[in-house]
Amino acid sequence: MCRSLTLFVSLCLLCRSDEEELQARQFPSTPDVKLEVPLVVNGFVINWVESKAMFGDEQTIAGHMQDQLWNYRNLFGPGLVIYWFGFIEEMNCYQKQGFLLLEGFPSSVVLMDTA
């Protein structure tokens, strides 16, 4: 297993709530992983991770934004969406609105100091 994958998964496992836990806390909309301690991924602060096993074309990403991602952003702040089969690069224009799109696990992850 590559070092960045190991680090990313370890950090997520140490400081996260999954969909079932969030639903039990009665959140109306739940990402795959809600980080209890934010991470900095490639210089971008994330509070949650959504995993999509598909290609992100313009229509797909627009649908996810409308149906899910804006809800997550409004509830939990900025987050990371991983499109495992890639995405149209021009669609990675939402960082200022709080969305980081990647094609896999990030190469740079830092646990934020919340003290």
N, CA, C and O atoms as a GROMACS GRO file, in nm:
protein
  460
    1MET      N    1   0.085  -0.118   0.000
    1MET     CA    2   0.000   0.000   0.000
    1MET      C    3   0.090   0.124   0.000
    1MET      O    4   0.187   0.130   0.075
    2CYS      N    5   0.056   0.221  -0.083
    2CYS     CA    6   0.141   0.340  -0.093
    2CYS      C    7   0.129   0.424   0.034
    2CYS      O    8   0.028   0.421   0.103
    3ARG      N    9   0.234   0.498   0.062
    3ARG     CA   10   0.242   0.576   0.186
    3ARG      C   11   0.130   0.679   0.197
    3ARG      O   12   0.071   0.693   0.304
    4SER      N   13   0.098   0.751   0.088
    4SER     CA   14  -0.007   0.853   0.096
    4SER      C   15  -0.144   0.791   0.121
    4SER      O   16  -0.224   0.847   0.195
    5LEU      N   17  -0.170   0.676   0.060
    5LEU     CA   18  -0.296   0.606   0.083
    5LEU      C   19  -0.305   0.562   0.229
    5LEU      O   20  -0.409   0.581   0.294
    6THR      N   21  -0.199   0.505   0.282
    6THR     CA   22  -0.197   0.460   0.421
    6THR      C   23  -0.220   0.576   0.516
    6THR      O   24  -0.300   0.566   0.609
    7LEU      N   25  -0.152   0.687   0.492
    7LEU     CA   26  -0.167   0.805   0.576
    7LEU      C   27  -0.309   0.860   0.569
    7LEU      O   28  -0.370   0.890   0.672
    8PHE      N   29  -0.362   0.872   0.448
    8PHE     CA   30  -0.496   0.927   0.430
    8PHE      C   31  -0.600   0.841   0.500
    8PHE      O   32  -0.684   0.893   0.575
    9VAL      N   33  -0.596   0.711   0.478
    9VAL     CA   34  -0.693   0.621   0.540
    9VAL      C   35  -0.678   0.622   0.692
    9VAL      O   36  -0.778   0.625   0.763
   10SER      N   37  -0.556   0.622   0.741
   10SER     CA   38  -0.533   0.624   0.886
   10SER      C   39  -0.590   0.750   0.949
   10SER      O   40  -0.656   0.743   1.052
   11LEU      N   41  -0.566   0.865   0.888
   11LEU     CA   42  -0.618   0.990   0.941
   11LEU      C   43  -0.771   0.990   0.939
   11LEU      O   44  -0.834   1.034   1.035
   12CYS      N   45  -0.829   0.941   0.831
   12CYS     CA   46  -0.975   0.936   0.821
   12CYS      C   47  -1.035   0.843   0.925
   12CYS      O   48  -1.140   0.874   0.982
   13LEU      N   49  -0.970   0.730   0.951
   13LEU     CA   50  -1.023   0.635   1.048
   13LEU      C   51  -1.012   0.688   1.190
   13LEU      O   52  -1.096   0.655   1.274
   14LEU      N   53  -0.912   0.769   1.217
   14LEU     CA   54  -0.893   0.822   1.351
   14LEU      C   55  -0.992   0.933   1.386
   14LEU      O   56  -1.023   0.953   1.504
   15CYS      N   57  -1.040   1.003   1.286
   15CYS     CA   58  -1.116   1.125   1.318
   15CYS      C   59  -1.235   1.141   1.224
   15CYS      O   60  -1.241   1.237   1.147
   16ARG      N   61  -1.330   1.049   1.230
   16ARG     CA   62  -1.440   1.057   1.135
   16ARG      C   63  -1.569   1.002   1.192
   16ARG      O   64  -1.570   0.928   1.290
   17SER      N   65  -1.678   1.042   1.127
   17SER     CA   66  -1.810   0.983   1.150
   17SER      C   67  -1.858   0.934   1.014
   17SER      O   68  -1.845   1.004   0.914
   18ASP      N   69  -1.914   0.812   1.010
   18ASP     CA   70  -1.962   0.762   0.882
   18ASP      C   71  -2.110   0.797   0.865
   18ASP      O   72  -2.171   0.858   0.953
   19GLU      N   73  -2.166   0.757   0.752
   19GLU     CA   74  -2.305   0.791   0.719
   19GLU      C   75  -2.403   0.745   0.827
   19GLU      O   76  -2.494   0.820   0.863
   20GLU      N   77  -2.386   0.623   0.878
   20GLU     CA   78  -2.479   0.571   0.978
   20GLU      C   79  -2.475   0.654   1.106
   20GLU      O   80  -2.580   0.684   1.164
   21GLU      N   81  -2.356   0.692   1.149
   21GLU     CA   82  -2.343   0.774   1.270
   21GLU      C   83  -2.408   0.911   1.251
   21GLU      O   84  -2.475   0.962   1.341
   22LEU      N   85  -2.388   0.969   1.134
   22LEU     CA   86  -2.448   1.100   1.106
   22LEU      C   87  -2.599   1.092   1.100
   22LEU      O   88  -2.669   1.182   1.147
   23GLN      N   89  -2.651   0.984   1.040
   23GLN     CA   90  -2.796   0.967   1.034
   23GLN      C   91  -2.853   0.947   1.174
   23GLN      O   92  -2.963   0.995   1.204
   24ALA      N   93  -2.780   0.876   1.259
   24ALA     CA   94  -2.825   0.856   1.397
   24ALA      C   95  -2.828   0.989   1.472
   24ALA      O   96  -2.908   1.007   1.564
   25ARG      N   97  -2.743   1.083   1.433
   25ARG     CA   98  -2.742   1.217   1.493
   25ARG      C   99  -2.841   1.310   1.421
   25ARG      O  100  -2.844   1.430   1.446
   26GLN      N  101  -2.920   1.252   1.333
   26GLN     CA  102  -3.031   1.317   1.263
   26GLN      C  103  -2.988   1.429   1.168
   26GLN      O  104  -3.058   1.529   1.153
   27PHE      N  105  -2.872   1.412   1.104
   27PHE     CA  106  -2.835   1.503   0.997
   27PHE      C  107  -2.918   1.466   0.875
   27PHE      O  108  -2.930   1.348   0.843
   28PRO      N  109  -2.976   1.564   0.805
   28PRO     CA  110  -3.063   1.534   0.691
   28PRO      C  111  -2.989   1.486   0.567
   28PRO      O  112  -3.049   1.422   0.480
   29SER      N  113  -2.861   1.515   0.558
   29SER     CA  114  -2.782   1.480   0.440
   29SER      C  115  -2.644   1.440   0.487
   29SER      O  116  -2.583   1.510   0.568
   30THR      N  117  -2.593   1.327   0.437
   30THR     CA  118  -2.469   1.273   0.494
   30THR      C  119  -2.367   1.236   0.388
   30THR      O  120  -2.398   1.156   0.299
   31PRO      N  121  -2.246   1.291   0.396
   31PRO     CA  122  -2.138   1.248   0.307
   31PRO      C  123  -2.088   1.110   0.351
   31PRO      O  124  -2.127   1.060   0.457
   32ASP      N  125  -2.004   1.049   0.269
   32ASP     CA  126  -1.949   0.917   0.305
   32ASP      C  127  -1.871   0.923   0.435
   32ASP      O  128  -1.882   0.834   0.519
   33VAL      N  129  -1.791   1.028   0.452
   33VAL     CA  130  -1.711   1.045   0.573
   33VAL      C  131  -1.717   1.191   0.617
   33VAL      O  132  -1.693   1.281   0.537
   34LYS      N  133  -1.750   1.214   0.742
   34LYS     CA  134  -1.743   1.347   0.803
   34LYS      C  135  -1.624   1.346   0.898
   34LYS      O  136  -1.621   1.268   0.994
   35LEU      N  137  -1.527   1.430   0.873
   35LEU     CA  138  -1.408   1.436   0.956
   35LEU      C  139  -1.437   1.518   1.081
   35LEU      O  140  -1.488   1.630   1.072
   36GLU      N  141  -1.407   1.464   1.197
   36GLU     CA  142  -1.425   1.538   1.322
   36GLU      C  143  -1.316   1.643   1.338
   36GLU      O  144  -1.337   1.749   1.398
   37VAL      N  145  -1.199   1.613   1.286
   37VAL     CA  146  -1.087   1.708   1.283
   37VAL      C  147  -1.057   1.734   1.136
   37VAL      O  148  -1.027   1.639   1.062
   38PRO      N  149  -1.064   1.859   1.091
   38PRO     CA  150  -1.039   1.887   0.948
   38PRO      C  151  -0.899   1.846   0.904
   38PRO      O  152  -0.805   1.844   0.983
   39LEU      N  153  -0.889   1.814   0.775
   39LEU     CA  154  -0.761   1.785   0.712
   39LEU      C  155  -0.731   1.894   0.610
   39LEU      O  156  -0.822   1.957   0.556
   40VAL      N  157  -0.604   1.915   0.586
   40VAL     CA  158  -0.562   2.002   0.476
   40VAL      C  159  -0.512   1.910   0.367
   40VAL      O  160  -0.416   1.836   0.385
   41VAL      N  161  -0.580   1.914   0.253
   41VAL     CA  162  -0.548   1.830   0.138
   41VAL      C  163  -0.501   1.920   0.025
   41VAL      O  164  -0.577   2.003  -0.025
   42ASN      N  165  -0.376   1.903  -0.014
   42ASN     CA  166  -0.319   1.985  -0.122
   42ASN      C  167  -0.344   2.134  -0.097
   42ASN      O  168  -0.371   2.210  -0.191
   43GLY      N  169  -0.333   2.176   0.029
   43GLY     CA  170  -0.351   2.316   0.066
   43GLY      C  171  -0.494   2.361   0.085
   43GLY      O  172  -0.519   2.479   0.107
   44PHE      N  173  -0.590   2.268   0.078
   44PHE     CA  174  -0.733   2.299   0.086
   44PHE      C  175  -0.791   2.230   0.210
   44PHE      O  176  -0.774   2.109   0.226
   45VAL      N  177  -0.858   2.305   0.296
   45VAL     CA  178  -0.919   2.248   0.417
   45VAL      C  179  -1.043   2.169   0.380
   45VAL      O  180  -1.129   2.217   0.307
   46ILE      N  181  -1.052   2.045   0.432
   46ILE     CA  182  -1.172   1.963   0.408
   46ILE      C  183  -1.228   1.914   0.540
   46ILE      O  184  -1.155   1.885   0.635
   47ASN      N  185  -1.361   1.906   0.545
   47ASN     CA  186  -1.432   1.857   0.663
   47ASN      C  187  -1.507   1.727   0.635
   47ASN      O  188  -1.555   1.662   0.728
   48TRP      N  189  -1.515   1.689   0.508
   48TRP     CA  190  -1.588   1.568   0.471
   48TRP      C  191  -1.533   1.514   0.339
   48TRP      O  192  -1.467   1.586   0.264
   49VAL      N  193  -1.562   1.386   0.312
   49VAL     CA  194  -1.519   1.320   0.189
   49VAL      C  195  -1.638   1.245   0.130
   49VAL      O  196  -1.708   1.173   0.200
   50GLU      N  197  -1.659   1.264   0.001
   50GLU     CA  198  -1.761   1.190  -0.074
   50GLU      C  199  -1.688   1.114  -0.184
   50GLU      O  200  -1.606   1.171  -0.256
   51SER      N  201  -1.718   0.986  -0.197
   51SER     CA  202  -1.653   0.899  -0.295
   51SER      C  203  -1.752   0.862  -0.405
   51SER      O  204  -1.862   0.816  -0.377
   52LYS      N  205  -1.710   0.882  -0.530
   52LYS     CA  206  -1.795   0.852  -0.645
   52LYS      C  207  -1.722   0.756  -0.738
   52LYS      O  208  -1.619   0.791  -0.796
   53ALA      N  209  -1.774   0.635  -0.753
   53ALA     CA  210  -1.713   0.534  -0.840
   53ALA      C  211  -1.764   0.552  -0.982
   53ALA      O  212  -1.832   0.465  -1.038
   54MET      N  213  -1.731   0.668  -1.040
   54MET     CA  214  -1.778   0.699  -1.175
   54MET      C  215  -1.693   0.811  -1.232
   54MET      O  216  -1.609   0.869  -1.163
   55PHE      N  217  -1.715   0.841  -1.359
   55PHE     CA  218  -1.651   0.955  -1.424
   55PHE      C  219  -1.739   1.078  -1.401
   55PHE      O  220  -1.861   1.071  -1.410
   56GLY      N  221  -1.676   1.190  -1.370
   56GLY     CA  222  -1.750   1.313  -1.345
   56GLY      C  223  -1.755   1.402  -1.468
   56GLY      O  224  -1.667   1.485  -1.490
   57ASP      N  225  -1.859   1.385  -1.549
   57ASP     CA  226  -1.877   1.477  -1.662
   57ASP      C  227  -1.959   1.596  -1.614
   57ASP      O  228  -1.999   1.600  -1.498
   58GLU      N  229  -1.982   1.691  -1.701
   58GLU     CA  230  -2.049   1.815  -1.661
   58GLU      C  231  -2.187   1.789  -1.601
   58GLU      O  232  -2.221   1.845  -1.497
   59GLN      N  233  -2.266   1.705  -1.666
   59GLN     CA  234  -2.402   1.675  -1.619
   59GLN      C  235  -2.399   1.601  -1.485
   59GLN      O  236  -2.478   1.631  -1.396
   60THR      N  237  -2.310   1.504  -1.472
   60THR     CA  238  -2.300   1.426  -1.349
   60THR      C  239  -2.262   1.514  -1.230
   60THR      O  240  -2.325   1.508  -1.125
   61ILE      N  241  -2.159   1.595  -1.248
   61ILE     CA  242  -2.113   1.681  -1.138
   61ILE      C  243  -2.220   1.783  -1.103
   61ILE      O  244  -2.244   1.809  -0.985
   62ALA      N  245  -2.284   1.842  -1.202
   62ALA     CA  246  -2.392   1.938  -1.175
   62ALA      C  247  -2.505   1.872  -1.096
   62ALA      O  248  -2.560   1.933  -1.004
   63GLY      N  249  -2.538   1.749  -1.131
   63GLY     CA  250  -2.641   1.675  -1.057
   63GLY      C  251  -2.600   1.647  -0.914
   63GLY      O  252  -2.681   1.662  -0.822
   64HIS      N  253  -2.475   1.606  -0.894
   64HIS     CA  254  -2.426   1.581  -0.758
   64HIS      C  255  -2.424   1.709  -0.676
   64HIS      O  256  -2.457   1.709  -0.557
   65MET      N  257  -2.386   1.819  -0.740
   65MET     CA  258  -2.385   1.948  -0.669
   65MET      C  259  -2.525   1.981  -0.620
   65MET      O  260  -2.545   2.017  -0.504
   66GLN      N  261  -2.622   1.970  -0.708
   66GLN     CA  262  -2.759   2.004  -0.674
   66GLN      C  263  -2.819   1.908  -0.572
   66GLN      O  264  -2.884   1.951  -0.477
   67ASP      N  265  -2.799   1.777  -0.592
   67ASP     CA  266  -2.865   1.677  -0.509
   67ASP      C  267  -2.798   1.650  -0.375
   67ASP      O  268  -2.865   1.613  -0.279
   68GLN      N  269  -2.665   1.670  -0.367
   68GLN     CA  270  -2.593   1.630  -0.246
   68GLN      C  271  -2.492   1.732  -0.196
   68GLN      O  272  -2.498   1.775  -0.081
   69LEU      N  273  -2.401   1.772  -0.283
   69LEU     CA  274  -2.280   1.840  -0.238
   69LEU      C  275  -2.306   1.976  -0.174
   69LEU      O  276  -2.240   2.010  -0.076
   70TRP      N  277  -2.400   2.055  -0.226
   70TRP     CA  278  -2.430   2.183  -0.162
   70TRP      C  279  -2.486   2.161  -0.022
   70TRP      O  280  -2.457   2.240   0.068
   71ASN      N  281  -2.564   2.055  -0.003
   71ASN     CA  282  -2.615   2.024   0.131
   71ASN      C  283  -2.499   1.996   0.227
   71ASN      O  284  -2.497   2.047   0.339
   72TYR      N  285  -2.403   1.915   0.181
   72TYR     CA  286  -2.288   1.884   0.266
   72TYR      C  287  -2.210   2.011   0.299
   72TYR      O  288  -2.169   2.032   0.413
   73ARG      N  289  -2.190   2.095   0.200
   73ARG     CA  290  -2.116   2.220   0.219
   73ARG      C  291  -2.188   2.310   0.319
   73ARG      O  292  -2.124   2.369   0.406
   74ASN      N  293  -2.319   2.320   0.307
   74ASN     CA  294  -2.395   2.405   0.399
   74ASN      C  295  -2.396   2.350   0.542
   74ASN      O  296  -2.397   2.427   0.638
   75LEU      N  297  -2.395   2.218   0.557
   75LEU     CA  298  -2.397   2.156   0.690
   75LEU      C  299  -2.259   2.149   0.754
   75LEU      O  300  -2.246   2.173   0.874
   76PHE      N  301  -2.156   2.116   0.675
   76PHE     CA  302  -2.027   2.079   0.732
   76PHE      C  303  -1.909   2.162   0.686
   76PHE      O  304  -1.798   2.145   0.737
   77GLY      N  305  -1.929   2.253   0.592
   77GLY     CA  306  -1.818   2.332   0.540
   77GLY      C  307  -1.755   2.266   0.417
   77GLY      O  308  -1.816   2.178   0.356
   78PRO      N  309  -1.635   2.308   0.381
   78PRO     CA  310  -1.572   2.258   0.258
   78PRO      C  311  -1.538   2.108   0.265
   78PRO      O  312  -1.516   2.053   0.373
   79GLY      N  313  -1.536   2.044   0.147
   79GLY     CA  314  -1.510   1.901   0.143
   79GLY      C  315  -1.442   1.855   0.016
   79GLY      O  316  -1.418   1.933  -0.076
   80LEU      N  317  -1.412   1.727   0.014
   80LEU     CA  318  -1.343   1.660  -0.096
   80LEU      C  319  -1.436   1.560  -0.162
   80LEU      O  320  -1.502   1.482  -0.095
   81VAL      N  321  -1.441   1.564  -0.296
   81VAL     CA  322  -1.516   1.466  -0.374
   81VAL      C  323  -1.416   1.392  -0.461
   81VAL      O  324  -1.344   1.454  -0.540
   82ILE      N  325  -1.411   1.260  -0.447
   82ILE     CA  326  -1.320   1.179  -0.528
   82ILE      C  327  -1.401   1.109  -0.637
   82ILE      O  328  -1.488   1.027  -0.608
   83TYR      N  329  -1.370   1.143  -0.762
   83TYR     CA  330  -1.428   1.074  -0.879
   83TYR      C  331  -1.323   0.974  -0.926
   83TYR      O  332  -1.226   1.012  -0.992
   84TRP      N  333  -1.342   0.846  -0.891
   84TRP     CA  334  -1.241   0.743  -0.911
   84TRP      C  335  -1.210   0.717  -1.059
   84TRP      O  336  -1.102   0.666  -1.090
   85PHE      N  337  -1.300   0.750  -1.148
   85PHE     CA  338  -1.276   0.729  -1.291
   85PHE      C  339  -1.248   0.860  -1.364
   85PHE      O  340  -1.261   0.870  -1.486
   86GLY      N  341  -1.208   0.961  -1.285
   86GLY     CA  342  -1.170   1.089  -1.342
   86GLY      C  343  -1.289   1.183  -1.355
   86GLY      O  344  -1.403   1.148  -1.324
   87PHE      N  345  -1.260   1.303  -1.403
   87PHE     CA  346  -1.363   1.404  -1.424
   87PHE      C  347  -1.312   1.504  -1.526
   87PHE      O  348  -1.192   1.512  -1.551
   88ILE      N  349  -1.402   1.580  -1.583
   88ILE     CA  350  -1.364   1.684  -1.678
   88ILE      C  351  -1.294   1.794  -1.599
   88ILE      O  352  -1.354   1.854  -1.509
   89GLU      N  353  -1.169   1.821  -1.632
   89GLU     CA  354  -1.086   1.914  -1.555
   89GLU      C  355  -1.151   2.052  -1.539
   89GLU      O  356  -1.135   2.115  -1.435
   90GLU      N  357  -1.222   2.097  -1.640
   90GLU     CA  358  -1.288   2.228  -1.632
   90GLU      C  359  -1.391   2.234  -1.519
   90GLU      O  360  -1.428   2.342  -1.473
   91MET      N  361  -1.437   2.117  -1.474
   91MET     CA  362  -1.536   2.113  -1.366
   91MET      C  363  -1.471   2.132  -1.229
   91MET      O  364  -1.542   2.145  -1.129
   92ASN      N  365  -1.341   2.133  -1.222
   92ASN     CA  366  -1.272   2.153  -1.094
   92ASN      C  367  -1.258   2.303  -1.069
   92ASN      O  368  -1.148   2.354  -1.047
   93CYS      N  369  -1.370   2.372  -1.073
   93CYS     CA  370  -1.374   2.518  -1.061
   93CYS      C  371  -1.451   2.563  -0.938
   93CYS      O  372  -1.489   2.679  -0.927
   94TYR      N  373  -1.476   2.471  -0.846
   94TYR     CA  374  -1.561   2.499  -0.732
   94TYR      C  375  -1.485   2.517  -0.600
   94TYR      O  376  -1.547   2.519  -0.493
   95GLN      N  377  -1.353   2.529  -0.605
   95GLN     CA  378  -1.277   2.538  -0.480
   95GLN      C  379  -1.316   2.660  -0.397
   95GLN      O  380  -1.324   2.651  -0.274
   96LYS      N  381  -1.340   2.772  -0.461
   96LYS     CA  382  -1.380   2.892  -0.386
   96LYS      C  383  -1.514   2.874  -0.318
   96LYS      O  384  -1.543   2.939  -0.217
   97GLN      N  385  -1.597   2.785  -0.372
   97GLN     CA  386  -1.727   2.756  -0.310
   97GLN      C  387  -1.717   2.644  -0.206
   97GLN      O  388  -1.814   2.616  -0.137
   98GLY      N  389  -1.599   2.581  -0.194
   98GLY     CA  390  -1.580   2.480  -0.090
   98GLY      C  391  -1.576   2.336  -0.134
   98GLY      O  392  -1.603   2.247  -0.055
   99PHE      N  393  -1.542   2.311  -0.261
   99PHE     CA  394  -1.537   2.173  -0.312
   99PHE      C  395  -1.405   2.146  -0.381
   99PHE      O  396  -1.367   2.218  -0.475
  100LEU      N  397  -1.334   2.045  -0.336
  100LEU     CA  398  -1.212   2.000  -0.402
  100LEU      C  399  -1.244   1.869  -0.472
  100LEU      O  400  -1.293   1.775  -0.409
  101LEU      N  401  -1.218   1.861  -0.602
  101LEU     CA  402  -1.239   1.738  -0.678
  101LEU      C  403  -1.105   1.674  -0.706
  101LEU      O  404  -1.010   1.741  -0.748
  102LEU      N  405  -1.096   1.542  -0.683
  102LEU     CA  406  -0.975   1.466  -0.714
  102LEU      C  407  -1.013   1.336  -0.782
  102LEU      O  408  -1.129   1.294  -0.780
  103GLU      N  409  -0.913   1.271  -0.843
  103GLU     CA  410  -0.933   1.142  -0.910
  103GLU      C  411  -0.888   1.024  -0.825
  103GLU      O  412  -0.898   0.910  -0.869
  104GLY      N  413  -0.841   1.049  -0.706
  104GLY     CA  414  -0.793   0.944  -0.618
  104GLY      C  415  -0.753   1.004  -0.485
  104GLY      O  416  -0.781   1.120  -0.456
  105PHE      N  417  -0.688   0.923  -0.403
  105PHE     CA  418  -0.643   0.972  -0.274
  105PHE      C  419  -0.545   1.087  -0.292
  105PHE      O  420  -0.463   1.084  -0.383
  106PRO      N  421  -0.552   1.186  -0.207
  106PRO     CA  422  -0.463   1.302  -0.220
  106PRO      C  423  -0.319   1.265  -0.188
  106PRO      O  424  -0.291   1.172  -0.112
  107SER      N  425  -0.228   1.340  -0.249
  107SER     CA  426  -0.085   1.315  -0.227
  107SER      C  427  -0.033   1.389  -0.106
  107SER      O  428   0.069   1.350  -0.049
  108SER      N  429  -0.101   1.494  -0.064
  108SER     CA  430  -0.057   1.576   0.049
  108SER      C  431  -0.172   1.591   0.149
  108SER      O  432  -0.274   1.652   0.117
  109VAL      N  433  -0.154   1.537   0.269
  109VAL     CA  434  -0.258   1.543   0.371
  109VAL      C  435  -0.195   1.588   0.502
  109VAL      O  436  -0.092   1.534   0.544
  110VAL      N  437  -0.257   1.687   0.568
  110VAL     CA  438  -0.208   1.735   0.698
  110VAL      C  439  -0.327   1.741   0.792
  110VAL      O  440  -0.432   1.795   0.757
  111LEU      N  441  -0.311   1.688   0.910
  111LEU     CA  442  -0.415   1.697   1.013
  111LEU      C  443  -0.409   1.836   1.073
  111LEU      O  444  -0.302   1.880   1.116
  112MET      N  445  -0.522   1.906   1.076
  112MET     CA  446  -0.525   2.041   1.132
  112MET      C  447  -0.512   2.037   1.282
  112MET      O  448  -0.566   1.948   1.348
  113ASP      N  449  -0.440   2.132   1.336
  113ASP     CA  450  -0.426   2.148   1.480
  113ASP      C  451  -0.545   2.227   1.530
  113ASP      O  452  -0.558   2.345   1.499
  114THR      N  453  -0.632   2.164   1.608
  114THR     CA  454  -0.751   2.231   1.655
  114THR      C  455  -0.735   2.283   1.798
  114THR      O  456  -0.831   2.332   1.857
  115ALA      N  457  -0.616   2.273   1.852
  115ALA     CA  458  -0.593   2.318   1.990
  115ALA      C  459  -0.584   2.469   1.998
  115ALA      O  460  -0.565   2.523   2.107
   0.00000   0.00000   0.00000
